[in-house]
Amino acid sequence: MSNVATKKKRPVYLNLVQIRLPLPGFVSILHRASGALLFVSAVWLLFMLDRSLSSEAGFESVRHYVGFPVVKLALLGLIWAYCHHFCAGIRYLFLDLDKGVDLPTARMSAWAVLAASLALTAFLGAKLW
Amino acid sequence: MVNRAVTGAHYGLRDWLAQRITAVIMAVYTVILLVVLLVGQPINYGVWQDLFKQGWMRVATLLFAASLAWHAWVGVRDIIMDYIKPTGLRLSLEALVLLTIAGYLAWAIQILWR
């Protein structure tokens, strides 16, 4: 029987400030953060959808409002959050189906998610403005 | 001892599966909407209003909103379960999130069928 004193202390608490997150872990926490951000921001997006569909004047006021640099930046952030959540989510669907679970593939797909979501954000941002 | 709190995960497969199915529904809607917006005419009020007046668009958007509601509930509850330990606080936050989601959904329906 193993000696209780020599056993490792459980549970192990990781120091999140010092820990170096592997790339798939980085994508994972961004998936969570972007999801939370989108949930909180939904009220703002609904507000803009509501205004833009309410009347011609409402539509123009939203268009004017979206033209402000600060609003633009915030919206671009949300577009990125949506794109990242979308791309990472598709990656997780494949992982759930047991596709691409080996480490090299998982690392590569994590890179692909980061790159694709940034490229999509740039593309949509350019299209919008 | 099995510690089953009222704010627990209910240890089920249903939410896990629902989150994935709703994700696929939303992904399909997103692609369709993007194609419609990018391929169609430049967006002005008339185009924008006509788009959301069409029956298929209303139904598709409602399906998206309902999927989002369920998806977000599972996701946000997961976050709450990971970081908020006291049962009372967790239950309060979960109730708040549910109310928020119900409000979002009702508002979305109101916007679509005004």
gemmi code that builds the backbone of each chain (N, CA, C; Angstrom):
import gemmi

chains = {
    "A": [
        ("MET", (0.829, -1.215, 0.000), (0.000, 0.000, 0.000), (0.851, 1.247, 0.000)),
        ("SER", (0.425, 2.223, -0.729), (1.233, 3.433, -0.801), (1.012, 4.280, 0.439)),
        ("ASN", (2.060, 4.936, 0.802), (2.011, 5.813, 1.965), (1.247, 7.091, 1.616)),
        ("VAL", (0.311, 7.439, 2.473), (-0.524, 8.627, 2.205), (0.332, 9.884, 2.086)),
        ("ALA", (1.405, 9.947, 2.930), (2.211, 11.167, 2.960), (2.979, 11.381, 1.659)),
        ("THR", (3.325, 10.267, 0.986), (4.095, 10.427, -0.244), (3.202, 10.677, -1.450)),
        ("LYS", (1.923, 10.519, -1.249), (1.005, 10.752, -2.371), (0.969, 12.232, -2.741)),
        ("LYS", (0.725, 12.464, -4.006), (0.594, 13.852, -4.436), (-0.664, 14.450, -3.832)),
        ("LYS", (-0.576, 15.704, -3.555), (-1.754, 16.390, -3.025), (-2.776, 16.575, -4.132)),
        ("ARG", (-3.979, 16.160, -3.862), (-5.066, 16.336, -4.832), (-6.174, 17.133, -4.177)),
        ("PRO", (-6.919, 17.953, -4.885), (-6.715, 18.271, -6.290), (-5.540, 19.203, -6.513)),
        ("VAL", (-5.018, 19.212, -7.707), (-3.919, 20.098, -8.065), (-4.510, 21.393, -8.600)),
        ("TYR", (-4.074, 22.507, -8.018), (-4.554, 23.796, -8.531), (-3.489, 24.395, -9.428)),
        ("LEU", (-3.858, 24.725, -10.623), (-2.913, 25.302, -11.566), (-2.887, 26.812, -11.400)),
        ("ASN", (-1.684, 27.355, -11.451), (-1.561, 28.806, -11.419), (-1.770, 29.348, -12.826)),
        ("LEU", (-2.950, 29.928, -13.026), (-3.326, 30.340, -14.380), (-2.488, 31.506, -14.894)),
        ("VAL", (-1.829, 32.227, -13.954), (-1.015, 33.356, -14.388), (0.311, 32.853, -14.941)),
        ("GLN", (0.835, 31.771, -14.322), (2.149, 31.274, -14.736), (2.063, 30.229, -15.840)),
        ("ILE", (0.934, 29.548, -15.909), (0.845, 28.419, -16.824), (0.929, 28.898, -18.270)),
        ("ARG", (1.607, 28.127, -19.097), (1.675, 28.461, -20.510), (0.694, 27.558, -21.241)),
        ("LEU", (-0.351, 28.182, -21.731), (-1.440, 27.434, -22.331), (-1.009, 26.910, -23.712)),
        ("PRO", (-1.214, 25.631, -23.996), (-0.945, 25.163, -25.349), (-1.943, 25.783, -26.322)),
        ("LEU", (-1.580, 25.780, -27.583), (-2.401, 26.471, -28.591), (-3.867, 26.034, -28.608)),
        ("PRO", (-4.146, 24.717, -28.589), (-5.572, 24.324, -28.555), (-6.288, 24.841, -27.311)),
        ("GLY", (-5.540, 24.960, -26.209), (-6.135, 25.512, -24.992), (-6.445, 26.984, -25.152)),
        ("PHE", (-5.589, 27.680, -25.881), (-5.777, 29.092, -26.158), (-7.045, 29.306, -26.993)),
        ("VAL", (-7.195, 28.457, -28.014), (-8.400, 28.528, -28.847), (-9.635, 28.225, -28.001)),
        ("SER", (-9.479, 27.280, -27.083), (-10.601, 26.879, -26.230), (-11.076, 28.021, -25.337)),
        ("ILE", (-10.128, 28.714, -24.697), (-10.539, 29.788, -23.786), (-11.097, 30.961, -24.581)),
        ("LEU", (-10.569, 31.165, -25.798), (-11.136, 32.215, -26.649), (-12.549, 31.854, -27.090)),
        ("HIS", (-12.794, 30.565, -27.262), (-14.136, 30.116, -27.640), (-15.115, 30.452, -26.520)),
        ("ARG", (-14.675, 30.207, -25.295), (-15.518, 30.510, -24.140), (-15.709, 32.011, -23.979)),
        ("ALA", (-14.607, 32.752, -24.086), (-14.682, 34.206, -23.900), (-15.550, 34.849, -24.988)),
        ("SER", (-15.374, 34.383, -26.233), (-16.163, 34.975, -27.317), (-17.641, 34.642, -27.146)),
        ("GLY", (-17.927, 33.429, -26.669), (-19.320, 33.053, -26.425), (-19.958, 33.929, -25.366)),
        ("ALA", (-19.227, 34.153, -24.277), (-19.750, 34.997, -23.196), (-19.959, 36.423, -23.691)),
        ("LEU", (-18.995, 36.906, -24.481), (-19.087, 38.267, -25.020), (-20.312, 38.414, -25.922)),
        ("LEU", (-20.530, 37.410, -26.761), (-21.671, 37.469, -27.675), (-22.986, 37.433, -26.908)),
        ("PHE", (-23.030, 36.629, -25.849), (-24.256, 36.554, -25.050), (-24.585, 37.911, -24.434)),
        ("VAL", (-23.570, 38.547, -23.877), (-23.783, 39.845, -23.232), (-24.118, 40.924, -24.265)),
        ("SER", (-23.496, 40.823, -25.442), (-23.683, 41.872, -26.453), (-24.955, 41.708, -27.258)),
        ("ALA", (-25.634, 40.581, -27.095), (-26.829, 40.309, -27.900), (-27.860, 41.423, -27.731)),
        ("VAL", (-27.925, 42.013, -26.543), (-28.904, 43.064, -26.295), (-28.634, 44.272, -27.193)),
        ("TRP", (-27.376, 44.559, -27.397), (-26.979, 45.687, -28.247), (-27.307, 45.397, -29.712)),
        ("LEU", (-26.995, 44.170, -30.143), (-27.269, 43.792, -31.521), (-28.777, 43.782, -31.788)),
        ("LEU", (-29.542, 43.273, -30.818), (-31.003, 43.267, -30.959), (-31.536, 44.689, -31.049)),
        ("PHE", (-30.947, 45.563, -30.253), (-31.360, 46.966, -30.274), (-31.155, 47.563, -31.665)),
        ("MET", (-29.992, 47.276, -32.251), (-29.704, 47.826, -33.576), (-30.602, 47.205, -34.639)),
        ("LEU", (-30.863, 45.895, -34.504), (-31.759, 45.244, -35.460), (-33.155, 45.845, -35.358)),
        ("ASP", (-33.592, 46.061, -34.133), (-34.912, 46.641, -33.877), (-35.027, 48.019, -34.529)),
        ("ARG", (-34.042, 48.894, -34.244), (-34.053, 50.248, -34.811), (-34.015, 50.214, -36.326)),
        ("SER", (-33.125, 49.367, -36.868), (-32.905, 49.373, -38.316), (-34.135, 48.896, -39.072)),
        ("LEU", (-34.978, 48.080, -38.439), (-36.166, 47.581, -39.115), (-37.418, 48.386, -38.772)),
        ("SER", (-37.272, 49.354, -37.838), (-38.463, 50.058, -37.362), (-38.984, 51.053, -38.403)),
        ("SER", (-38.067, 51.783, -39.033), (-38.486, 52.791, -40.014), (-37.278, 53.234, -40.816)),
        ("GLU", (-37.545, 53.974, -41.875), (-36.457, 54.517, -42.694), (-35.515, 55.374, -41.840)),
        ("ALA", (-36.117, 56.218, -40.996), (-35.303, 57.087, -40.138), (-34.479, 56.253, -39.151)),
        ("GLY", (-35.113, 55.203, -38.623), (-34.402, 54.313, -37.701), (-33.223, 53.651, -38.381)),
        ("PHE", (-33.445, 53.208, -39.607), (-32.376, 52.565, -40.373), (-31.209, 53.527, -40.573)),
        ("GLU", (-31.535, 54.756, -40.964), (-30.477, 55.742, -41.206), (-29.739, 56.100, -39.921)),
        ("SER", (-30.469, 56.153, -38.815), (-29.813, 56.487, -37.546), (-28.839, 55.384, -37.137)),
        ("VAL", (-29.220, 54.120, -37.401), (-28.303, 53.014, -37.094), (-27.078, 53.099, -38.002)),
        ("ARG", (-27.323, 53.395, -39.282), (-26.206, 53.520, -40.225), (-25.252, 54.630, -39.783)),
        ("HIS", (-25.819, 55.741, -39.346), (-25.002, 56.858, -38.873), (-24.220, 56.452, -37.610)),
        ("TYR", (-24.921, 55.784, -36.714), (-24.361, 55.357, -35.427), (-23.206, 54.384, -35.641)),
        ("VAL", (-23.390, 53.459, -36.584), (-22.365, 52.456, -36.860), (-21.127, 53.105, -37.494)),
        ("GLY", (-21.297, 54.307, -38.033), (-20.178, 55.006, -38.640), (-19.173, 55.565, -37.644)),
        ("PHE", (-19.576, 55.725, -36.382), (-18.638, 56.240, -35.375), (-17.487, 55.248, -35.180)),
        ("PRO", (-16.240, 55.753, -35.131), (-15.086, 54.850, -35.002), (-15.180, 53.898, -33.809)),
        ("VAL", (-15.630, 54.406, -32.664), (-15.702, 53.556, -31.467), (-16.703, 52.427, -31.679)),
        ("VAL", (-17.860, 52.766, -32.249), (-18.895, 51.767, -32.515), (-18.389, 50.751, -33.536)),
        ("LYS", (-17.708, 51.271, -34.559), (-17.122, 50.426, -35.587), (-16.179, 49.400, -34.967)),
        ("LEU", (-15.326, 49.904, -34.098), (-14.332, 49.038, -33.456), (-15.018, 47.962, -32.618)),
        ("ALA", (-16.032, 48.384, -31.854), (-16.757, 47.429, -31.013), (-17.443, 46.376, -31.878)),
        ("LEU", (-18.029, 46.825, -32.976), (-18.726, 45.902, -33.870), (-17.743, 44.939, -34.524)),
        ("LEU", (-16.575, 45.469, -34.873), (-15.541, 44.616, -35.456), (-15.107, 43.547, -34.439)),
        ("GLY", (-15.028, 43.940, -33.188), (-14.694, 42.983, -32.131), (-15.739, 41.878, -32.047)),
        ("LEU", (-17.012, 42.257, -32.160), (-18.090, 41.262, -32.096), (-18.077, 40.361, -33.328)),
        ("ILE", (-17.750, 40.956, -34.479), (-17.653, 40.144, -35.696), (-16.544, 39.103, -35.519)),
        ("TRP", (-15.428, 39.558, -34.954), (-14.356, 38.597, -34.687), (-14.846, 37.511, -33.724)),
        ("ALA", (-15.529, 37.920, -32.656), (-16.014, 36.949, -31.669), (-16.922, 35.915, -32.335)),
        ("TYR", (-17.794, 36.398, -33.213), (-18.705, 35.477, -33.907), (-17.916, 34.534, -34.813)),
        ("CYS", (-16.974, 35.096, -35.581), (-16.185, 34.273, -36.506), (-15.353, 33.243, -35.749)),
        ("HIS", (-14.753, 33.683, -34.650), (-13.939, 32.742, -33.883), (-14.810, 31.639, -33.289)),
        ("HIS", (-15.929, 32.042, -32.704), (-16.830, 31.064, -32.096), (-17.324, 30.069, -33.146)),
        ("PHE", (-17.599, 30.587, -34.339), (-18.064, 29.784, -35.466), (-16.988, 28.773, -35.886)),
        ("CYS", (-15.778, 29.290, -36.155), (-14.702, 28.413, -36.641), (-14.290, 27.392, -35.584)),
        ("ALA", (-14.108, 27.866, -34.350), (-13.708, 26.948, -33.287), (-14.815, 25.923, -33.037)),
        ("GLY", (-16.057, 26.361, -33.161), (-17.182, 25.454, -32.953), (-17.191, 24.330, -33.979)),
        ("ILE", (-16.906, 24.675, -35.227), (-16.848, 23.641, -36.266), (-15.700, 22.679, -35.973)),
        ("ARG", (-14.595, 23.216, -35.468), (-13.465, 22.350, -35.086), (-13.903, 21.364, -33.991)),
        ("TYR", (-14.662, 21.869, -33.019), (-15.110, 20.984, -31.932), (-16.079, 19.919, -32.426)),
        ("LEU", (-16.897, 20.297, -33.408), (-17.824, 19.295, -33.964), (-17.027, 18.142, -34.584)),
        ("PHE", (-15.937, 18.486, -35.275), (-15.104, 17.431, -35.861), (-14.407, 16.622, -34.775)),
        ("LEU", (-13.945, 17.321, -33.725), (-13.292, 16.595, -32.630), (-14.288, 15.637, -31.965)),
        ("ASP", (-15.550, 16.092, -31.841), (-16.586, 15.238, -31.250), (-16.801, 13.983, -32.093)),
        ("LEU", (-16.606, 14.140, -33.402), (-16.776, 12.988, -34.301), (-15.477, 12.183, -34.389)),
        ("ASP", (-14.520, 12.519, -33.499), (-13.259, 11.782, -33.435), (-12.380, 12.041, -34.655)),
        ("LYS", (-12.572, 13.186, -35.292), (-11.732, 13.532, -36.439), (-10.702, 14.574, -36.004)),
        ("GLY", (-9.455, 14.313, -36.323), (-8.396, 15.282, -36.030), (-8.035, 15.402, -34.564)),
        ("VAL", (-8.114, 14.297, -33.822), (-7.851, 14.373, -32.391), (-6.374, 14.167, -32.052)),
        ("ASP", (-5.569, 13.677, -33.004), (-4.145, 13.510, -32.682), (-3.481, 14.880, -32.586)),
        ("LEU", (-2.413, 14.952, -31.810), (-1.863, 16.253, -31.419), (-1.432, 17.127, -32.601)),
        ("PRO", (-0.658, 16.602, -33.563), (-0.242, 17.493, -34.662), (-1.434, 18.075, -35.418)),
        ("THR", (-2.427, 17.224, -35.698), (-3.608, 17.715, -36.422), (-4.368, 18.731, -35.589)),
        ("ALA", (-4.519, 18.431, -34.299), (-5.263, 19.333, -33.416), (-4.570, 20.691, -33.338)),
        ("ARG", (-3.233, 20.666, -33.287), (-2.483, 21.927, -33.250), (-2.674, 22.712, -34.538)),
        ("MET", (-2.601, 21.978, -35.635), (-2.735, 22.646, -36.918), (-4.141, 23.242, -37.068)),
        ("SER", (-5.151, 22.469, -36.684), (-6.516, 22.984, -36.834), (-6.740, 24.175, -35.900)),
        ("ALA", (-6.056, 24.181, -34.752), (-6.173, 25.336, -33.847), (-5.595, 26.585, -34.515)),
        ("TRP", (-4.439, 26.418, -35.167), (-3.867, 27.529, -35.939), (-4.841, 27.972, -37.017)),
        ("ALA", (-5.404, 26.976, -37.709), (-6.312, 27.278, -38.815), (-7.512, 28.084, -38.324)),
        ("VAL", (-8.029, 27.721, -37.133), (-9.173, 28.437, -36.574), (-8.815, 29.900, -36.317)),
        ("LEU", (-7.635, 30.107, -35.707), (-7.209, 31.484, -35.416), (-7.048, 32.291, -36.703)),
        ("ALA", (-6.395, 31.675, -37.681), (-6.139, 32.377, -38.938), (-7.437, 32.635, -39.693)),
        ("ALA", (-8.288, 31.608, -39.775), (-9.527, 31.742, -40.545), (-10.447, 32.785, -39.931)),
        ("SER", (-10.531, 32.809, -38.600), (-11.452, 33.767, -37.987), (-10.948, 35.198, -38.184)),
        ("LEU", (-9.620, 35.379, -38.141), (-9.078, 36.720, -38.385), (-9.286, 37.125, -39.843)),
        ("ALA", (-9.076, 36.179, -40.754), (-9.263, 36.477, -42.177), (-10.721, 36.815, -42.457)),
        ("LEU", (-11.650, 36.028, -41.865), (-13.082, 36.285, -42.044), (-13.462, 37.651, -41.496)),
        ("THR", (-12.888, 37.988, -40.322), (-13.175, 39.290, -39.722), (-12.714, 40.409, -40.635)),
        ("ALA", (-11.513, 40.264, -41.183), (-10.978, 41.279, -42.094), (-11.863, 41.401, -43.327)),
        ("PHE", (-12.276, 40.241, -43.865), (-13.109, 40.238, -45.065), (-14.451, 40.921, -44.797)),
        ("LEU", (-15.112, 40.522, -43.707), (-16.428, 41.090, -43.408), (-16.320, 42.563, -43.043)),
        ("GLY", (-15.246, 42.911, -42.323), (-15.021, 44.304, -41.979), (-14.867, 45.164, -43.227)),
        ("ALA", (-14.086, 44.650, -44.176), (-13.879, 45.367, -45.436), (-15.183, 45.482, -46.219)),
        ("LYS", (-15.999, 44.421, -46.183), (-17.276, 44.428, -46.897), (-18.240, 45.448, -46.289)),
        ("LEU", (-18.220, 45.531, -44.947), (-19.152, 46.417, -44.263), (-18.790, 47.884, -44.485)),
        ("TRP", (-17.501, 48.172, -44.510), (-17.095, 49.565, -44.693), (-16.248, 49.698, -45.941)),
    ],
    "B": [
        ("MET", (-19.935, 9.898, -1.815), (-21.273, 10.463, -1.767), (-21.558, 11.240, -3.042)),
        ("VAL", (-22.689, 11.001, -3.589), (-23.059, 11.753, -4.772), (-23.695, 13.059, -4.331)),
        ("ASN", (-23.055, 14.132, -4.708), (-23.518, 15.437, -4.263), (-24.316, 16.096, -5.385)),
        ("ARG", (-25.598, 15.888, -5.392), (-26.411, 16.417, -6.481), (-27.090, 17.705, -6.065)),
        ("ALA", (-26.479, 18.813, -6.450), (-27.070, 20.116, -6.136), (-28.120, 20.460, -7.189)),
        ("VAL", (-29.054, 21.300, -6.792), (-30.117, 21.701, -7.720), (-29.545, 22.484, -8.899)),
        ("THR", (-28.365, 23.090, -8.656), (-27.743, 23.873, -9.717), (-26.729, 23.047, -10.509)),
        ("GLY", (-26.772, 21.746, -10.356), (-25.813, 20.906, -11.050), (-26.139, 20.763, -12.516)),
        ("ALA", (-25.401, 19.900, -13.178), (-25.516, 19.795, -14.629), (-26.604, 18.830, -15.042)),
        ("HIS", (-27.196, 18.149, -14.114), (-28.193, 17.110, -14.375), (-27.611, 15.930, -15.139)),
        ("TYR", (-26.269, 15.956, -15.302), (-25.514, 14.792, -15.741), (-26.096, 14.141, -16.977)),
        ("GLY", (-26.629, 14.938, -17.877), (-27.313, 14.357, -19.019), (-26.604, 14.591, -20.333)),
        ("LEU", (-26.998, 13.789, -21.278), (-26.464, 13.895, -22.616), (-27.240, 14.923, -23.431)),
        ("ARG", (-28.466, 15.207, -22.984), (-29.378, 15.995, -23.796), (-28.838, 17.395, -24.109)),
        ("ASP", (-28.376, 18.083, -23.060), (-27.884, 19.436, -23.283), (-26.650, 19.448, -24.168)),
        ("TRP", (-25.791, 18.472, -23.917), (-24.567, 18.354, -24.728), (-24.940, 18.217, -26.201)),
        ("LEU", (-25.891, 17.326, -26.455), (-26.312, 17.088, -27.831), (-27.041, 18.309, -28.396)),
        ("ALA", (-27.911, 18.899, -27.579), (-28.676, 20.066, -28.030), (-27.741, 21.203, -28.428)),
        ("GLN", (-26.678, 21.382, -27.667), (-25.751, 22.465, -27.971), (-25.134, 22.268, -29.352)),
        ("ARG", (-24.850, 21.025, -29.690), (-24.242, 20.740, -30.996), (-25.242, 20.850, -32.145)),
        ("ILE", (-26.453, 20.348, -31.916), (-27.462, 20.437, -32.984), (-27.823, 21.897, -33.249)),
        ("THR", (-28.026, 22.674, -32.185), (-28.348, 24.093, -32.366), (-27.185, 24.824, -33.036)),
        ("ALA", (-25.944, 24.385, -32.743), (-24.779, 25.008, -33.372), (-24.828, 24.815, -34.880)),
        ("VAL", (-25.191, 23.610, -35.308), (-25.255, 23.327, -36.749), (-26.358, 24.171, -37.392)),
        ("ILE", (-27.517, 24.260, -36.724), (-28.616, 25.083, -37.260), (-28.154, 26.529, -37.443)),
        ("MET", (-27.487, 27.068, -36.417), (-27.039, 28.465, -36.500), (-25.969, 28.652, -37.566)),
        ("ALA", (-25.097, 27.646, -37.708), (-24.043, 27.753, -38.722), (-24.656, 27.803, -40.117)),
        ("VAL", (-25.653, 26.947, -40.357), (-26.313, 26.931, -41.666), (-26.995, 28.275, -41.918)),
        ("TYR", (-27.705, 28.790, -40.913), (-28.370, 30.091, -41.050), (-27.352, 31.183, -41.354)),
        ("THR", (-26.229, 31.155, -40.649), (-25.206, 32.185, -40.836), (-24.703, 32.200, -42.271)),
        ("VAL", (-24.435, 31.004, -42.799), (-23.929, 30.919, -44.174), (-24.984, 31.435, -45.155)),
        ("ILE", (-26.246, 31.015, -44.964), (-27.322, 31.461, -45.855), (-27.457, 32.980, -45.806)),
        ("LEU", (-27.470, 33.538, -44.594), (-27.629, 34.987, -44.445), (-26.476, 35.738, -45.113)),
        ("LEU", (-25.259, 35.227, -44.911), (-24.090, 35.874, -45.511), (-24.192, 35.869, -47.029)),
        ("VAL", (-24.593, 34.720, -47.587), (-24.719, 34.618, -49.048), (-25.778, 35.599, -49.540)),
        ("VAL", (-26.930, 35.628, -48.847), (-28.016, 36.537, -49.245), (-27.534, 37.991, -49.206)),
        ("LEU", (-26.807, 38.349, -48.139), (-26.374, 39.735, -47.981), (-25.265, 40.103, -48.954)),
        ("LEU", (-24.359, 39.156, -49.225), (-23.210, 39.477, -50.064), (-23.544, 39.421, -51.545)),
        ("VAL", (-24.471, 38.519, -51.909), (-24.796, 38.351, -53.330), (-25.846, 39.368, -53.777)),
        ("GLY", (-26.750, 39.716, -52.868), (-27.858, 40.598, -53.226), (-27.436, 42.037, -53.477)),
        ("GLN", (-28.444, 42.883, -53.651), (-28.178, 44.296, -53.923), (-27.589, 44.946, -52.664)),
        ("PRO", (-26.965, 46.137, -52.851), (-26.485, 46.869, -51.677), (-27.639, 47.117, -50.700)),
        ("ILE", (-27.321, 47.062, -49.413), (-28.367, 47.141, -48.404), (-28.811, 48.582, -48.196)),
        ("ASN", (-30.091, 48.833, -48.433), (-30.697, 50.071, -47.951), (-31.952, 49.668, -47.165)),
        ("TYR", (-32.701, 50.641, -46.704), (-33.834, 50.291, -45.840), (-34.825, 49.366, -46.534)),
        ("GLY", (-35.127, 49.662, -47.821), (-36.099, 48.852, -48.551), (-35.676, 47.399, -48.662)),
        ("VAL", (-34.421, 47.191, -49.056), (-33.893, 45.821, -49.205), (-33.910, 45.111, -47.867)),
        ("TRP", (-33.465, 45.817, -46.855), (-33.358, 45.274, -45.497), (-34.732, 44.860, -44.962)),
        ("GLN", (-35.712, 45.743, -45.154), (-37.051, 45.470, -44.644), (-37.716, 44.323, -45.412)),
        ("ASP", (-37.533, 44.344, -46.746), (-38.122, 43.282, -47.571), (-37.583, 41.914, -47.186)),
        ("LEU", (-36.275, 41.890, -46.894), (-35.643, 40.619, -46.524), (-36.322, 40.019, -45.294)),
        ("PHE", (-36.544, 40.845, -44.275), (-37.115, 40.330, -43.027), (-38.638, 40.235, -43.059)),
        ("LYS", (-39.222, 40.654, -44.191), (-40.668, 40.519, -44.341), (-41.038, 39.156, -44.895)),
        ("GLN", (-40.079, 38.527, -45.562), (-40.390, 37.256, -46.215), (-40.598, 36.148, -45.190)),
        ("GLY", (-41.581, 35.299, -45.516), (-41.942, 34.241, -44.568), (-40.791, 33.334, -44.213)),
        ("TRP", (-40.047, 32.879, -45.235), (-38.960, 31.935, -44.955), (-37.898, 32.571, -44.065)),
        ("MET", (-37.663, 33.883, -44.294), (-36.639, 34.568, -43.507), (-37.069, 34.702, -42.046)),
        ("ARG", (-38.366, 35.005, -41.860), (-38.872, 35.105, -40.486), (-38.757, 33.778, -39.762)),
        ("VAL", (-39.174, 32.726, -40.430), (-39.124, 31.404, -39.797), (-37.679, 30.991, -39.536)),
        ("ALA", (-36.807, 31.214, -40.543), (-35.403, 30.837, -40.382), (-34.762, 31.623, -39.242)),
        ("THR", (-35.092, 32.921, -39.177), (-34.511, 33.743, -38.118), (-35.049, 33.340, -36.747)),
        ("LEU", (-36.334, 32.974, -36.699), (-36.893, 32.507, -35.432), (-36.214, 31.206, -35.004)),
        ("LEU", (-35.985, 30.317, -35.979), (-35.289, 29.064, -35.695), (-33.886, 29.347, -35.169)),
        ("PHE", (-33.232, 30.339, -35.794), (-31.904, 30.751, -35.343), (-31.968, 31.265, -33.899)),
        ("ALA", (-32.953, 32.115, -33.635), (-33.071, 32.718, -32.299), (-33.353, 31.659, -31.242)),
        ("ALA", (-34.230, 30.699, -31.587), (-34.546, 29.642, -30.632), (-33.315, 28.766, -30.384)),
        ("SER", (-32.586, 28.466, -31.458), (-31.357, 27.684, -31.321), (-30.356, 28.424, -30.450)),
        ("LEU", (-30.239, 29.724, -30.717), (-29.313, 30.551, -29.952), (-29.682, 30.532, -28.469)),
        ("ALA", (-30.977, 30.611, -28.189), (-31.430, 30.643, -26.800), (-30.992, 29.367, -26.064)),
        ("TRP", (-31.244, 28.241, -26.685), (-30.889, 26.964, -26.046), (-29.369, 26.817, -25.939)),
        ("HIS", (-28.685, 27.137, -27.053), (-27.231, 27.032, -27.137), (-26.565, 27.911, -26.068)),
        ("ALA", (-27.043, 29.134, -25.970), (-26.450, 30.078, -25.026), (-26.730, 29.644, -23.588)),
        ("TRP", (-27.912, 29.088, -23.361), (-28.239, 28.620, -22.016), (-27.255, 27.540, -21.578)),
        ("VAL", (-26.998, 26.562, -22.436), (-26.061, 25.495, -22.081), (-24.659, 26.083, -21.865)),
        ("GLY", (-24.254, 26.959, -22.767), (-22.910, 27.510, -22.700), (-22.690, 28.394, -21.483)),
        ("VAL", (-23.610, 29.315, -21.248), (-23.438, 30.246, -20.127), (-23.563, 29.487, -18.805)),
        ("ARG", (-24.458, 28.494, -18.756), (-24.579, 27.702, -17.535), (-23.286, 26.932, -17.259)),
        ("ASP", (-22.648, 26.438, -18.314), (-21.349, 25.773, -18.148), (-20.332, 26.716, -17.511)),
        ("ILE", (-20.317, 27.958, -18.001), (-19.369, 28.942, -17.464), (-19.679, 29.200, -15.991)),
        ("ILE", (-20.973, 29.370, -15.681), (-21.364, 29.625, -14.296), (-20.970, 28.445, -13.406)),
        ("MET", (-21.210, 27.230, -13.895), (-20.875, 26.048, -13.081), (-19.379, 25.923, -12.857)),
        ("ASP", (-18.577, 26.435, -13.810), (-17.125, 26.336, -13.665), (-16.573, 27.341, -12.658)),
        ("TYR", (-17.160, 28.538, -12.608), (-16.521, 29.605, -11.848), (-17.283, 30.027, -10.595)),
        ("ILE", (-18.567, 29.763, -10.542), (-19.357, 30.227, -9.397), (-19.719, 29.025, -8.527)),
        ("LYS", (-19.128, 28.963, -7.340), (-19.330, 27.780, -6.501), (-20.516, 27.869, -5.530)),
        ("PRO", (-20.736, 29.004, -4.861), (-21.830, 29.025, -3.860), (-23.192, 28.781, -4.533)),
        ("THR", (-23.942, 27.838, -3.964), (-25.190, 27.408, -4.607), (-26.179, 28.560, -4.800)),
        ("GLY", (-26.328, 29.395, -3.769), (-27.311, 30.473, -3.839), (-26.994, 31.458, -4.945)),
        ("LEU", (-25.723, 31.847, -5.020), (-25.292, 32.795, -6.032), (-25.435, 32.182, -7.419)),
        ("ARG", (-25.075, 30.895, -7.505), (-25.139, 30.216, -8.793), (-26.591, 30.140, -9.272)),
        ("LEU", (-27.470, 29.785, -8.353), (-28.891, 29.678, -8.727), (-29.440, 31.031, -9.169)),
        ("SER", (-29.054, 32.082, -8.435), (-29.526, 33.420, -8.798), (-29.041, 33.809, -10.190)),
        ("LEU", (-27.763, 33.551, -10.450), (-27.206, 33.906, -11.750), (-27.859, 33.099, -12.871)),
        ("GLU", (-28.107, 31.815, -12.591), (-28.739, 30.982, -13.613), (-30.151, 31.492, -13.920)),
        ("ALA", (-30.854, 31.892, -12.871), (-32.207, 32.438, -13.080), (-32.131, 33.724, -13.894)),
        ("LEU", (-31.140, 34.552, -13.567), (-30.959, 35.813, -14.290), (-30.669, 35.559, -15.767)),
        ("VAL", (-29.820, 34.577, -16.017), (-29.468, 34.240, -17.408), (-30.700, 33.735, -18.159)),
        ("LEU", (-31.493, 32.888, -17.492), (-32.708, 32.367, -18.132), (-33.677, 33.494, -18.471)),
        ("LEU", (-33.840, 34.425, -17.527), (-34.731, 35.560, -17.764), (-34.226, 36.401, -18.924)),
        ("THR", (-32.908, 36.614, -18.954), (-32.306, 37.389, -20.041), (-32.567, 36.723, -21.379)),
        ("ILE", (-32.358, 35.417, -21.430), (-32.561, 34.678, -22.683), (-34.030, 34.750, -23.107)),
        ("ALA", (-34.939, 34.591, -22.151), (-36.371, 34.685, -22.465), (-36.696, 36.068, -23.012)),
        ("GLY", (-36.085, 37.095, -22.413), (-36.293, 38.464, -22.880), (-35.770, 38.660, -24.296)),
        ("TYR", (-34.555, 38.163, -24.560), (-33.964, 38.234, -25.901), (-34.911, 37.599, -26.918)),
        ("LEU", (-35.401, 36.399, -26.559), (-36.230, 35.642, -27.501), (-37.543, 36.378, -27.787)),
        ("ALA", (-38.161, 36.886, -26.733), (-39.415, 37.620, -26.905), (-39.199, 38.861, -27.761)),
        ("TRP", (-38.090, 39.544, -27.507), (-37.777, 40.750, -28.280), (-37.570, 40.404, -29.752)),
        ("ALA", (-36.838, 39.296, -29.996), (-36.579, 38.874, -31.372), (-37.896, 38.596, -32.105)),
        ("ILE", (-38.821, 37.927, -31.431), (-40.125, 37.631, -32.046), (-40.862, 38.929, -32.350)),
        ("GLN", (-40.783, 39.856, -31.407), (-41.447, 41.151, -31.593), (-40.873, 41.909, -32.783)),
        ("ILE", (-39.552, 41.825, -32.949), (-38.913, 42.510, -34.082), (-39.344, 41.868, -35.397)),
        ("LEU", (-39.400, 40.537, -35.400), (-39.702, 39.823, -36.644), (-41.154, 39.999, -37.074)),
        ("TRP", (-42.088, 39.999, -36.107), (-43.510, 40.101, -36.444), (-44.101, 41.393, -35.915)),
        ("ARG", (-43.552, 42.496, -36.336), (-44.110, 43.758, -35.856), (-45.280, 44.182, -36.728)),
    ],
}
model = gemmi.Model(1)
for chain_id, residues in chains.items():
    chain = gemmi.Chain(chain_id)
    for i, (resn, *xyz) in enumerate(residues, 1):
        res = gemmi.Residue()
        res.name, res.seqid = resn, gemmi.SeqId(i, " ")
        for name, pos in zip(("N", "CA", "C"), xyz):
            atom = gemmi.Atom()
            atom.name, atom.element = name, gemmi.Element(name[0])
            atom.pos, atom.b_iso = gemmi.Position(*pos), 0.0
            res.add_atom(atom)
        chain.add_residue(res)
    model.add_chain(chain)
structure = gemmi.Structure()
structure.add_model(model)
structure.setup_entities()
